[in-house]
Amino acid sequence: MAEGLMKKLYGQHCYVQSAGVHSDLDIDGFAISVSAEMGVELSRHRARSFGEMIEWGDDLASFDLIVALTPASQRAAQELTRFAHIDVEYWPIMDPSGLGETRETKMQAYRQTRDQIVKRMIDRFGPPRTEPDD
């Protein structure tokens, strides 16, 4: 969700890649739905691992910042960046999976998480870009 939101808010002015500790994870349907409410398409998105990024040719040293949304991803990022000059920030974001009893209460939990991520992005990177990409 974070990668799509970042691209929506800041366009092509930065290179964003989403990764995690595990791969082969389908994007949660609730995350797809609450992202679509903001015009972010996630239905074809697939979570990948840090290892896959490296296997597929992404040079982690070319990144300036890794934002970890879970303690596990923070530990993995710190391990991967022991010998690289990459900042790692941990943003404690609520995990909405498993919250809520009804579809609407689950959607509310996912909206809250989405909004936490958006707030963190704006606090860290400034207001969203409103002009077209160059």
C-alpha positions in Angstrom: 0.0 0.0 0.0 2.8 2.4 0.9 4.5 2.3 -2.5 1.2 3.1 -4.3 0.4 5.9 -1.9 3.9 7.4 -2.3 3.6 7.3 -6.1 0.2 8.9 -5.9 1.4 11.7 -3.6 4.8 12.4 -5.2 4.6 11.1 -8.7 7.8 10.4 -10.6 9.9 12.8 -8.5 11.3 9.9 -6.6 12.0 6.2 -7.2 10.0 4.0 -4.9 10.2 0.2 -4.5 8.1 -1.9 -2.1 9.7 -4.9 -0.4 9.4 -6.8 2.8 10.7 -9.8 4.7 8.6 -12.3 2.9 7.5 -12.7 -0.8 4.7 -14.4 -2.7 2.2 -12.5 -0.7 -1.0 -11.4 -2.4 -2.1 -7.9 -1.6 -4.9 -7.9 0.9 -8.3 -7.1 -0.6 -9.1 -4.5 2.0 -5.8 -2.8 1.2 -6.8 -2.8 -2.5 -10.2 -1.3 -1.6 -9.0 1.5 0.6 -6.2 2.4 -1.7 -8.7 2.6 -4.6 -10.7 5.1 -2.6 -7.7 7.4 -3.1 -7.2 6.5 -6.8 -4.3 4.1 -6.1 -4.4 0.8 -8.1 -3.0 -2.2 -6.2 -4.9 -5.1 -7.6 -1.9 -6.2 -9.8 0.7 -5.4 -7.1 2.6 -8.2 -5.5 4.7 -8.1 -2.4 8.4 -9.1 -2.9 11.2 -9.8 -0.5 14.4 -7.9 0.0 16.1 -11.0 -1.4 14.1 -10.9 -4.6 15.0 -7.3 -5.1 18.6 -8.2 -5.0 18.1 -11.2 -7.3 16.2 -9.0 -9.8 19.1 -6.5 -9.9 18.0 -3.8 -7.6 21.1 -2.4 -6.0 20.1 -1.5 -2.4 23.1 0.9 -2.2 21.3 3.1 -4.8 18.5 3.8 -2.3 18.7 6.7 0.1 16.1 5.6 2.6 14.4 2.4 3.6 11.1 2.9 5.6 10.2 -0.1 7.7 6.6 -0.6 8.7 7.1 -3.6 11.0 9.8 -4.5 13.5 10.7 -7.6 11.4 11.3 -5.4 8.3 13.3 -2.9 10.3 15.6 -5.7 11.5 16.0 -7.1 8.0 16.7 -3.7 6.5 19.3 -2.9 9.2 21.0 -6.3 8.5 21.0 -5.6 4.8 22.4 -2.1 5.2 25.2 -2.9 7.7 27.8 -2.1 5.1 25.9 0.5 3.1 25.1 4.1 3.8 21.3 3.9 3.7 19.1 5.4 6.3 16.5 3.1 7.9 13.5 4.6 9.5 10.9 2.7 11.4 7.3 4.0 11.2 5.1 2.2 13.7 2.0 1.8 11.7 -1.0 -0.2 12.9 -1.4 -3.6 11.3 -5.1 -3.7 10.3 -5.2 -7.4 9.4 -7.4 -9.3 11.9 -9.1 -6.2 13.2 -12.8 -5.7 13.0 -15.8 -8.1 12.9 -17.7 -6.8 9.9 -16.6 -5.7 6.5 -17.2 -2.0 7.4 -15.2 -2.2 10.7 -12.4 -4.0 8.8 -12.5 -1.2 6.1 -12.3 1.4 8.8 -9.2 -0.3 10.3 -7.6 -0.3 6.9 -8.5 3.3 6.2 -6.9 4.2 9.5 -3.7 2.5 8.5 -3.8 4.1 5.1 -4.3 7.5 6.7 -1.4 6.9 9.1 0.9 6.1 6.2 -0.2 9.2 4.3 0.4 11.4 7.4 3.8 9.9 7.9 4.7 10.6 4.3 3.6 14.2 4.4 5.4 14.7 7.7 8.6 13.3 6.3 8.5 14.4 2.6 6.3 17.5 2.6 3.0 18.2 0.9 1.9 16.1 -2.1 3.1 17.3 -5.5 0.2 18.8 -7.4 2.0 19.8 -10.6 2.3 17.3 -13.4 5.5 15.3 -13.6 8.2 16.7 -15.8 
